[in-house]
Amino acid sequence: MTEATKKPAILVVGHGSRDVDGVEEFQKLAEHFSKQHPDRLCTTGFLEFARPVIADGIEKLVSQGATEIVAVPGMLMAAGHAKNDIPSELNTQMQDFEGVKITYGTELGVDPKMIRAAADRIETSESEFDASTYDRKDTLLVVVGRGASDPDANSNISKITRMLEEGMGFGWAITCFSGVTTPLVPDALERAHRLGFKNVIVFPYFLFTGRLVKKIYEWADEYQARHDDVKVVKSHYLNDHPLVMQAFDDKLKEAEEGTGNMNCQMCQYRVQILGNEHKVGTPQEGHHHHVRGSGTDADLHSHSHDHSHDHK
């Protein structure tokens, strides 16, 4: 056994993206993990689109001598990906790699370090306002979540918005989403415009860039173009903020100590959540087989596009 295999290896599990920039930023996250834990094996695995996929990451670690792996989900909230898709894939891989123990960590969630990191990103963006007239009490904070079919995950974004609003002293704050659920960003901005705030900060509560973050910034620009009486500032997303990396380390430690637990009190697969009663007891299974490792935009642009594709 080498020095690097005495401790459990680290598999950082990502959602995956077609956006090359987003994948590169996620890979840098693994580099940070390697630097923070030079005595461990560390690699990444993606749920969909990008490579290496989860199975590739596990195979790489096992080939290097790993017999214990801690899979840390690089995800902000526990929705379908964290609750179903990733654990389903990890269970399958443990059957394929006999004798290899895989411990699954928890999502970052509503965490004081994450909220402080978000506040730091927002505070940095405030430098774009005129310092002589700027006041947070006259400013609208718009926090944008990814959006999920899981109301528990969506409600956590709303909780983070409220904590940022109160903690930083903004005049008002709203929560909206880039997809799946409502309100979507354009609708939320137009509704909030009636409140009369002349300073608006749009903050994507995302770990990495990608198609959705770029679309959020595009929506912010469109809102600015329609309302020249408002100053709109686009805050940077979380990315590899030092406090984010500390939060990841906390989740790694919790997984190894067995103290990291998901919130089952509001889990739509365990208890009857209003509007989602039919999901109680449904099987834990993945839903991304058709796009697993299918490639990024760079891969798609390397071949002809004279074919059609649907998901009926």
BALOBA-1460 file (C-alpha; in Angstrom, 3 decimals):
// residues 312
<rec num="1" residu="m" x="0.000" y="0.000" z="0.000"/>
<rec num="2" residu="t" x="1.423" y="3.376" z="-1.017"/>
<rec num="3" residu="e" x="1.219" y="6.558" z="1.034"/>
<rec num="4" residu="a" x="-1.575" y="7.851" z="-1.267"/>
<rec num="5" residu="t" x="-3.758" y="4.775" z="-0.716"/>
<rec num="6" residu="k" x="-3.583" y="4.635" z="3.088"/>
<rec num="7" residu="k" x="-6.493" y="7.085" z="3.284"/>
<rec num="8" residu="p" x="-9.739" y="6.865" z="1.297"/>
<rec num="9" residu="a" x="-9.511" y="8.275" z="-2.202"/>
<rec num="10" residu="i" x="-11.676" y="11.245" z="-3.189"/>
<rec num="11" residu="l" x="-14.110" y="11.193" z="-6.089"/>
<rec num="12" residu="v" x="-15.616" y="14.618" z="-6.731"/>
<rec num="13" residu="v" x="-18.922" y="13.979" z="-8.491"/>
<rec num="14" residu="g" x="-20.269" y="16.674" z="-10.777"/>
<rec num="15" residu="h" x="-23.521" y="17.133" z="-12.618"/>
<rec num="16" residu="g" x="-21.704" y="17.663" z="-15.908"/>
<rec num="17" residu="s" x="-22.308" y="20.260" z="-18.587"/>
<rec num="18" residu="r" x="-22.117" y="20.741" z="-22.308"/>
<rec num="19" residu="d" x="-20.387" y="24.043" z="-21.600"/>
<rec num="20" residu="v" x="-16.612" y="23.631" z="-21.865"/>
<rec num="21" residu="d" x="-15.898" y="26.515" z="-19.471"/>
<rec num="22" residu="g" x="-18.097" y="24.955" z="-16.795"/>
<rec num="23" residu="v" x="-16.351" y="21.583" z="-17.097"/>
<rec num="24" residu="e" x="-12.936" y="23.222" z="-16.871"/>
<rec num="25" residu="e" x="-13.940" y="25.089" z="-13.714"/>
<rec num="26" residu="f" x="-15.162" y="21.862" z="-12.144"/>
<rec num="27" residu="q" x="-11.877" y="20.141" z="-12.970"/>
<rec num="28" residu="k" x="-10.057" y="22.949" z="-11.187"/>
<rec num="29" residu="l" x="-12.116" y="22.074" z="-8.120"/>
<rec num="30" residu="a" x="-10.548" y="18.617" z="-8.132"/>
<rec num="31" residu="e" x="-7.131" y="20.240" z="-8.411"/>
<rec num="32" residu="h" x="-7.903" y="22.228" z="-5.263"/>
<rec num="33" residu="f" x="-8.885" y="19.000" z="-3.502"/>
<rec num="34" residu="s" x="-5.604" y="17.410" z="-4.569"/>
<rec num="35" residu="k" x="-3.630" y="20.348" z="-3.199"/>
<rec num="36" residu="q" x="-5.564" y="20.297" z="0.079"/>
<rec num="37" residu="h" x="-5.069" y="16.523" z="0.374"/>
<rec num="38" residu="p" x="-1.715" y="15.687" z="-1.261"/>
<rec num="39" residu="d" x="-1.644" y="12.365" z="0.589"/>
<rec num="40" residu="r" x="-4.757" y="11.077" z="-1.215"/>
<rec num="41" residu="l" x="-5.782" y="9.939" z="-4.640"/>
<rec num="42" residu="c" x="-8.327" y="12.317" z="-6.158"/>
<rec num="43" residu="t" x="-10.242" y="12.532" z="-9.418"/>
<rec num="44" residu="t" x="-13.625" y="13.558" z="-10.851"/>
<rec num="45" residu="g" x="-16.641" y="11.859" z="-12.370"/>
<rec num="46" residu="f" x="-19.620" y="13.419" z="-14.127"/>
<rec num="47" residu="l" x="-23.240" y="12.356" z="-14.112"/>
<rec num="48" residu="e" x="-24.001" y="13.514" z="-17.631"/>
<rec num="49" residu="f" x="-22.533" y="15.051" z="-20.801"/>
<rec num="50" residu="a" x="-18.883" y="15.521" z="-19.792"/>
<rec num="51" residu="r" x="-16.185" y="12.916" z="-19.318"/>
<rec num="52" residu="p" x="-14.867" y="11.195" z="-17.306"/>
<rec num="53" residu="v" x="-18.181" y="9.719" z="-16.195"/>
<rec num="54" residu="i" x="-18.541" y="8.405" z="-12.632"/>
<rec num="55" residu="a" x="-17.569" y="4.857" z="-13.627"/>
<rec num="56" residu="d" x="-14.398" y="6.151" z="-15.301"/>
<rec num="57" residu="g" x="-13.412" y="8.043" z="-12.170"/>
<rec num="58" residu="i" x="-13.905" y="5.011" z="-9.944"/>
<rec num="59" residu="e" x="-12.005" y="2.774" z="-12.343"/>
<rec num="60" residu="k" x="-9.086" y="5.221" z="-12.366"/>
<rec num="61" residu="l" x="-8.893" y="5.317" z="-8.575"/>
<rec num="62" residu="v" x="-9.176" y="1.537" z="-8.261"/>
<rec num="63" residu="s" x="-6.440" y="1.039" z="-10.874"/>
<rec num="64" residu="q" x="-4.203" y="3.262" z="-8.724"/>
<rec num="65" residu="g" x="-4.785" y="1.045" z="-5.702"/>
<rec num="66" residu="a" x="-7.801" y="2.592" z="-3.982"/>
<rec num="67" residu="t" x="-9.997" y="0.220" z="-1.981"/>
<rec num="68" residu="e" x="-11.986" y="2.937" z="-0.186"/>
<rec num="69" residu="i" x="-13.495" y="5.954" z="-1.951"/>
<rec num="70" residu="v" x="-15.388" y="8.941" z="-0.594"/>
<rec num="71" residu="a" x="-17.709" y="10.322" z="-3.268"/>
<rec num="72" residu="v" x="-18.304" y="14.018" z="-2.600"/>
<rec num="73" residu="p" x="-21.181" y="15.505" z="-4.613"/>
<rec num="74" residu="g" x="-20.197" y="18.840" z="-6.096"/>
<rec num="75" residu="m" x="-23.746" y="20.102" z="-5.776"/>
<rec num="76" residu="l" x="-25.375" y="22.916" z="-3.872"/>
<rec num="77" residu="m" x="-28.701" y="21.295" z="-3.011"/>
<rec num="78" residu="a" x="-30.107" y="17.785" z="-2.649"/>
<rec num="79" residu="a" x="-32.617" y="17.310" z="-5.437"/>
<rec num="80" residu="g" x="-33.071" y="14.390" z="-7.836"/>
<rec num="81" residu="h" x="-29.403" y="14.222" z="-8.864"/>
<rec num="82" residu="a" x="-28.067" y="13.999" z="-5.313"/>
<rec num="83" residu="k" x="-30.908" y="11.831" z="-3.968"/>
<rec num="84" residu="n" x="-31.408" y="9.433" z="-6.859"/>
<rec num="85" residu="d" x="-29.066" y="9.605" z="-9.831"/>
<rec num="86" residu="i" x="-25.680" y="9.666" z="-8.109"/>
<rec num="87" residu="p" x="-26.369" y="7.069" z="-5.358"/>
<rec num="88" residu="s" x="-27.941" y="4.782" z="-7.960"/>
<rec num="89" residu="e" x="-24.786" y="5.004" z="-10.062"/>
<rec num="90" residu="l" x="-22.510" y="4.464" z="-7.058"/>
<rec num="91" residu="n" x="-24.489" y="1.393" z="-5.971"/>
<rec num="92" residu="t" x="-24.072" y="-0.060" z="-9.450"/>
<rec num="93" residu="q" x="-20.339" y="0.595" z="-9.402"/>
<rec num="94" residu="m" x="-19.885" y="-1.096" z="-6.024"/>
<rec num="95" residu="q" x="-21.390" y="-4.224" z="-7.545"/>
<rec num="96" residu="d" x="-18.999" y="-3.973" z="-10.502"/>
<rec num="97" residu="f" x="-15.924" y="-3.353" z="-8.338"/>
<rec num="98" residu="e" x="-16.112" y="-6.034" z="-5.667"/>
<rec num="99" residu="g" x="-14.234" y="-5.272" z="-2.482"/>
<rec num="100" residu="v" x="-14.262" y="-1.521" z="-3.075"/>
<rec num="101" residu="k" x="-16.093" y="0.506" z="-0.433"/>
<rec num="102" residu="i" x="-17.688" y="3.760" z="-1.600"/>
<rec num="103" residu="t" x="-18.990" y="6.247" z="0.967"/>
<rec num="104" residu="y" x="-21.360" y="8.878" z="-0.324"/>
<rec num="105" residu="g" x="-21.167" y="12.391" z="1.116"/>
<rec num="106" residu="t" x="-23.863" y="15.050" z="1.301"/>
<rec num="107" residu="e" x="-24.512" y="18.152" z="-0.761"/>
<rec num="108" residu="l" x="-23.211" y="21.554" z="0.374"/>
<rec num="109" residu="g" x="-26.700" y="22.667" z="1.404"/>
<rec num="110" residu="v" x="-27.581" y="25.640" z="3.584"/>
<rec num="111" residu="d" x="-24.212" y="26.166" z="5.200"/>
<rec num="112" residu="p" x="-22.802" y="29.229" z="7.014"/>
<rec num="113" residu="k" x="-19.596" y="29.101" z="4.983"/>
<rec num="114" residu="m" x="-21.546" y="28.994" z="1.713"/>
<rec num="115" residu="i" x="-23.649" y="31.984" z="2.765"/>
<rec num="116" residu="r" x="-20.536" y="33.937" z="3.699"/>
<rec num="117" residu="a" x="-18.982" y="33.054" z="0.335"/>
<rec num="118" residu="a" x="-22.145" y="34.265" z="-1.421"/>
<rec num="119" residu="a" x="-22.073" y="37.498" z="0.576"/>
<rec num="120" residu="d" x="-18.451" y="38.056" z="-0.427"/>
<rec num="121" residu="r" x="-19.278" y="37.620" z="-4.126"/>
<rec num="122" residu="i" x="-22.183" y="40.048" z="-3.805"/>
<rec num="123" residu="e" x="-20.126" y="42.582" z="-1.871"/>
<rec num="124" residu="t" x="-17.397" y="42.493" z="-4.528"/>
<rec num="125" residu="s" x="-19.943" y="43.257" z="-7.252"/>
<rec num="126" residu="e" x="-21.167" y="46.335" z="-5.341"/>
<rec num="127" residu="s" x="-18.027" y="48.184" z="-6.429"/>
<rec num="128" residu="e" x="-19.756" y="48.753" z="-9.779"/>
<rec num="129" residu="f" x="-22.214" y="51.158" z="-8.166"/>
<rec num="130" residu="d" x="-21.427" y="54.806" z="-7.506"/>
<rec num="131" residu="a" x="-19.962" y="54.693" z="-3.993"/>
<rec num="132" residu="s" x="-21.078" y="58.244" z="-3.234"/>
<rec num="133" residu="t" x="-24.779" y="57.396" z="-3.596"/>
<rec num="134" residu="y" x="-25.001" y="53.640" z="-3.163"/>
<rec num="135" residu="d" x="-26.988" y="52.246" z="-0.240"/>
<rec num="136" residu="r" x="-27.989" y="48.625" z="0.280"/>
<rec num="137" residu="k" x="-31.294" y="49.755" z="1.720"/>
<rec num="138" residu="d" x="-32.134" y="51.134" z="-1.727"/>
<rec num="139" residu="t" x="-31.014" y="47.966" z="-3.526"/>
<rec num="140" residu="l" x="-32.853" y="44.877" z="-4.718"/>
<rec num="141" residu="l" x="-30.980" y="41.581" z="-4.440"/>
<rec num="142" residu="v" x="-32.030" y="38.918" z="-6.956"/>
<rec num="143" residu="v" x="-30.795" y="35.429" z="-6.051"/>
<rec num="144" residu="v" x="-31.088" y="32.928" z="-8.896"/>
<rec num="145" residu="g" x="-31.143" y="29.182" z="-8.243"/>
<rec num="146" residu="r" x="-30.877" y="26.429" z="-10.799"/>
<rec num="147" residu="g" x="-34.399" y="25.203" z="-10.174"/>
<rec num="148" residu="a" x="-35.469" y="21.620" z="-9.495"/>
<rec num="149" residu="s" x="-38.550" y="19.423" z="-9.409"/>
<rec num="150" residu="d" x="-37.877" y="18.978" z="-5.685"/>
<rec num="151" residu="p" x="-39.584" y="21.729" z="-3.625"/>
<rec num="152" residu="d" x="-37.256" y="21.067" z="-0.689"/>
<rec num="153" residu="a" x="-34.235" y="22.061" z="-2.781"/>
<rec num="154" residu="n" x="-36.016" y="25.120" z="-4.154"/>
<rec num="155" residu="s" x="-37.076" y="26.238" z="-0.691"/>
<rec num="156" residu="n" x="-33.460" y="26.135" z="0.469"/>
<rec num="157" residu="i" x="-32.559" y="28.710" z="-2.171"/>
<rec num="158" residu="s" x="-35.301" y="30.918" z="-0.764"/>
<rec num="159" residu="k" x="-33.856" y="30.437" z="2.726"/>
<rec num="160" residu="i" x="-30.408" y="31.505" z="1.535"/>
<rec num="161" residu="t" x="-31.940" y="34.570" z="-0.116"/>
<rec num="162" residu="r" x="-33.588" y="35.578" z="3.149"/>
<rec num="163" residu="m" x="-30.385" y="35.111" z="5.135"/>
<rec num="164" residu="l" x="-28.446" y="37.255" z="2.653"/>
<rec num="165" residu="e" x="-31.157" y="39.919" z="2.680"/>
<rec num="166" residu="e" x="-31.258" y="40.203" z="6.465"/>
<rec num="167" residu="g" x="-27.568" y="39.636" z="7.061"/>
<rec num="168" residu="m" x="-26.414" y="42.222" z="4.508"/>
<rec num="169" residu="g" x="-29.232" y="44.717" z="4.978"/>
<rec num="170" residu="f" x="-30.725" y="44.915" z="1.485"/>
<rec num="171" residu="g" x="-33.927" y="46.854" z="0.929"/>
<rec num="172" residu="w" x="-35.555" y="43.784" z="-0.597"/>
<rec num="173" residu="a" x="-34.574" y="40.412" z="-1.999"/>
<rec num="174" residu="i" x="-36.302" y="37.933" z="-4.289"/>
<rec num="175" residu="t" x="-35.650" y="34.349" z="-5.326"/>
<rec num="176" residu="c" x="-36.047" y="33.126" z="-8.887"/>
<rec num="177" residu="f" x="-34.798" y="30.254" z="-11.020"/>
<rec num="178" residu="s" x="-33.151" y="29.532" z="-14.353"/>
<rec num="179" residu="g" x="-35.521" y="26.677" z="-15.190"/>
<rec num="180" residu="v" x="-37.779" y="23.776" z="-14.117"/>
<rec num="181" residu="t" x="-39.725" y="25.809" z="-11.568"/>
<rec num="182" residu="t" x="-41.020" y="29.362" z="-11.231"/>
<rec num="183" residu="p" x="-40.620" y="32.267" z="-11.164"/>
<rec num="184" residu="l" x="-38.105" y="32.327" z="-13.990"/>
<rec num="185" residu="v" x="-35.611" y="35.175" z="-14.113"/>
<rec num="186" residu="p" x="-37.288" y="37.426" z="-16.733"/>
<rec num="187" residu="d" x="-40.708" y="37.219" z="-15.047"/>
<rec num="188" residu="a" x="-39.244" y="37.826" z="-11.601"/>
<rec num="189" residu="l" x="-37.288" y="40.884" z="-12.745"/>
<rec num="190" residu="e" x="-40.321" y="42.475" z="-14.381"/>
<rec num="191" residu="r" x="-42.523" y="41.853" z="-11.365"/>
<rec num="192" residu="a" x="-39.898" y="43.212" z="-8.982"/>
<rec num="193" residu="h" x="-39.431" y="46.284" z="-11.176"/>
<rec num="194" residu="r" x="-42.748" y="47.565" z="-9.825"/>
<rec num="195" residu="l" x="-41.121" y="47.883" z="-6.402"/>
<rec num="196" residu="g" x="-39.171" y="50.861" z="-7.725"/>
<rec num="197" residu="f" x="-35.606" y="49.895" z="-6.815"/>
<rec num="198" residu="k" x="-33.004" y="51.710" z="-8.938"/>
<rec num="199" residu="n" x="-30.132" y="49.440" z="-7.922"/>
<rec num="200" residu="v" x="-30.416" y="45.733" z="-8.752"/>
<rec num="201" residu="i" x="-27.886" y="42.958" z="-8.103"/>
<rec num="202" residu="v" x="-28.395" y="39.678" z="-9.953"/>
<rec num="203" residu="f" x="-26.547" y="36.889" z="-8.169"/>
<rec num="204" residu="p" x="-26.515" y="33.340" z="-9.636"/>
<rec num="205" residu="y" x="-26.293" y="30.925" z="-6.706"/>
<rec num="206" residu="f" x="-24.326" y="28.464" z="-8.846"/>
<rec num="207" residu="l" x="-21.011" y="26.729" z="-8.309"/>
<rec num="208" residu="f" x="-19.760" y="27.006" z="-11.870"/>
<rec num="209" residu="t" x="-20.415" y="28.757" z="-15.130"/>
<rec num="210" residu="g" x="-22.312" y="27.044" z="-17.925"/>
<rec num="211" residu="r" x="-25.184" y="27.587" z="-20.287"/>
<rec num="212" residu="l" x="-27.546" y="28.505" z="-17.455"/>
<rec num="213" residu="v" x="-25.285" y="31.092" z="-15.808"/>
<rec num="214" residu="k" x="-24.584" y="32.683" z="-19.174"/>
<rec num="215" residu="k" x="-28.325" y="32.773" z="-19.858"/>
<rec num="216" residu="i" x="-28.950" y="34.433" z="-16.475"/>
<rec num="217" residu="y" x="-26.458" y="37.174" z="-17.335"/>
<rec num="218" residu="e" x="-28.116" y="37.540" z="-20.745"/>
<rec num="219" residu="w" x="-31.517" y="37.993" z="-19.077"/>
<rec num="220" residu="a" x="-29.999" y="40.597" z="-16.756"/>
<rec num="221" residu="d" x="-28.615" y="42.497" z="-19.755"/>
<rec num="222" residu="e" x="-32.018" y="42.389" z="-21.464"/>
<rec num="223" residu="y" x="-33.691" y="43.750" z="-18.336"/>
<rec num="224" residu="q" x="-31.101" y="46.535" z="-18.166"/>
<rec num="225" residu="a" x="-31.707" y="47.414" z="-21.828"/>
<rec num="226" residu="r" x="-35.446" y="47.770" z="-21.192"/>
<rec num="227" residu="h" x="-35.002" y="49.941" z="-18.108"/>
<rec num="228" residu="d" x="-32.316" y="52.601" z="-18.448"/>
<rec num="229" residu="d" x="-33.454" y="54.196" z="-15.178"/>
<rec num="230" residu="v" x="-32.108" y="51.145" z="-13.290"/>
<rec num="231" residu="k" x="-28.503" y="50.158" z="-12.637"/>
<rec num="232" residu="v" x="-28.142" y="46.374" z="-12.931"/>
<rec num="233" residu="v" x="-25.013" y="44.666" z="-11.624"/>
<rec num="234" residu="k" x="-24.217" y="41.019" z="-12.347"/>
<rec num="235" residu="s" x="-22.527" y="39.330" z="-9.405"/>
<rec num="236" residu="h" x="-20.048" y="36.509" z="-9.896"/>
<rec num="237" residu="y" x="-21.216" y="32.987" z="-9.059"/>
<rec num="238" residu="l" x="-19.588" y="31.041" z="-6.206"/>
<rec num="239" residu="n" x="-16.949" y="29.006" z="-8.072"/>
<rec num="240" residu="d" x="-13.872" y="28.019" z="-6.016"/>
<rec num="241" residu="h" x="-14.190" y="30.670" z="-3.329"/>
<rec num="242" residu="p" x="-11.953" y="29.714" z="-0.366"/>
<rec num="243" residu="l" x="-14.994" y="29.312" z="1.896"/>
<rec num="244" residu="v" x="-16.601" y="27.007" z="-0.659"/>
<rec num="245" residu="m" x="-13.505" y="24.834" z="-0.561"/>
<rec num="246" residu="q" x="-13.662" y="24.805" z="3.242"/>
<rec num="247" residu="a" x="-17.299" y="23.727" z="3.062"/>
<rec num="248" residu="f" x="-16.322" y="20.878" z="0.735"/>
<rec num="249" residu="d" x="-13.680" y="19.796" z="3.213"/>
<rec num="250" residu="d" x="-16.308" y="19.791" z="5.958"/>
<rec num="251" residu="k" x="-18.504" y="17.491" z="3.854"/>
<rec num="252" residu="l" x="-15.564" y="15.184" z="3.203"/>
<rec num="253" residu="k" x="-14.875" y="14.941" z="6.939"/>
<rec num="254" residu="e" x="-18.560" y="14.342" z="7.734"/>
<rec num="255" residu="a" x="-18.716" y="11.530" z="5.179"/>
<rec num="256" residu="e" x="-15.697" y="9.794" z="6.688"/>
<rec num="257" residu="e" x="-16.991" y="10.201" z="10.232"/>
<rec num="258" residu="g" x="-20.485" y="9.089" z="9.296"/>
<rec num="259" residu="t" x="-22.060" y="12.323" z="10.541"/>
<rec num="260" residu="g" x="-23.231" y="13.697" z="7.196"/>
<rec num="261" residu="n" x="-26.944" y="13.047" z="6.717"/>
<rec num="262" residu="m" x="-29.438" y="14.279" z="4.166"/>
<rec num="263" residu="n" x="-32.598" y="16.053" z="5.247"/>
<rec num="264" residu="c" x="-35.137" y="13.239" z="5.236"/>
<rec num="265" residu="q" x="-37.727" y="15.279" z="7.126"/>
<rec num="266" residu="m" x="-38.706" y="17.079" z="3.910"/>
<rec num="267" residu="c" x="-37.678" y="14.431" z="1.381"/>
<rec num="268" residu="q" x="-40.381" y="13.931" z="-1.238"/>
<rec num="269" residu="y" x="-39.380" y="10.286" z="-1.620"/>
<rec num="270" residu="r" x="-39.990" y="9.511" z="2.085"/>
<rec num="271" residu="v" x="-42.834" y="11.736" z="3.254"/>
<rec num="272" residu="q" x="-45.867" y="13.239" z="1.594"/>
<rec num="273" residu="i" x="-44.873" y="16.693" z="0.387"/>
<rec num="274" residu="l" x="-47.715" y="18.836" z="-0.878"/>
<rec num="275" residu="g" x="-48.094" y="18.365" z="-4.622"/>
<rec num="276" residu="n" x="-45.591" y="15.503" z="-4.767"/>
<rec num="277" residu="e" x="-47.403" y="12.787" z="-2.836"/>
<rec num="278" residu="h" x="-47.065" y="10.340" z="-5.753"/>
<rec num="279" residu="k" x="-43.259" y="10.264" z="-5.413"/>
<rec num="280" residu="v" x="-43.205" y="8.626" z="-1.965"/>
<rec num="281" residu="g" x="-41.457" y="5.257" z="-2.141"/>
<rec num="282" residu="t" x="-40.427" y="5.505" z="-5.800"/>
<rec num="283" residu="p" x="-37.297" y="3.480" z="-6.688"/>
<rec num="284" residu="q" x="-33.871" y="5.056" z="-6.367"/>
<rec num="285" residu="e" x="-32.682" y="5.008" z="-9.952"/>
<rec num="286" residu="g" x="-30.755" y="7.190" z="-12.363"/>
<rec num="287" residu="h" x="-32.404" y="9.065" z="-15.193"/>
<rec num="288" residu="h" x="-29.452" y="10.206" z="-17.302"/>
<rec num="289" residu="h" x="-28.391" y="7.102" z="-19.184"/>
<rec num="290" residu="h" x="-29.102" y="8.705" z="-22.566"/>
<rec num="291" residu="v" x="-26.703" y="11.625" z="-21.992"/>
<rec num="292" residu="r" x="-24.051" y="9.964" z="-19.831"/>
<rec num="293" residu="g" x="-20.701" y="10.915" z="-21.356"/>
<rec num="294" residu="s" x="-22.394" y="12.231" z="-24.500"/>
<rec num="295" residu="g" x="-19.925" y="15.083" z="-24.758"/>
<rec num="296" residu="t" x="-19.522" y="18.839" z="-24.377"/>
<rec num="297" residu="d" x="-20.097" y="21.595" z="-26.917"/>
<rec num="298" residu="a" x="-16.534" y="21.061" z="-28.116"/>
<rec num="299" residu="d" x="-17.369" y="17.447" z="-28.982"/>
<rec num="300" residu="l" x="-20.655" y="18.362" z="-30.648"/>
<rec num="301" residu="h" x="-18.985" y="20.962" z="-32.848"/>
<rec num="302" residu="s" x="-16.512" y="18.403" z="-34.135"/>
<rec num="303" residu="h" x="-19.101" y="16.495" z="-36.182"/>
<rec num="304" residu="s" x="-21.993" y="17.110" z="-38.544"/>
<rec num="305" residu="h" x="-25.339" y="18.357" z="-37.248"/>
<rec num="306" residu="d" x="-27.518" y="16.961" z="-40.064"/>
<rec num="307" residu="h" x="-29.420" y="14.598" z="-37.759"/>
<rec num="308" residu="s" x="-32.387" y="15.010" z="-35.458"/>
<rec num="309" residu="h" x="-32.926" y="13.788" z="-31.916"/>
<rec num="310" residu="d" x="-35.799" y="13.803" z="-29.435"/>
<rec num="311" residu="h" x="-36.702" y="12.380" z="-26.044"/>
<rec num="312" residu="k" x="-40.232" y="11.062" z="-26.606"/>
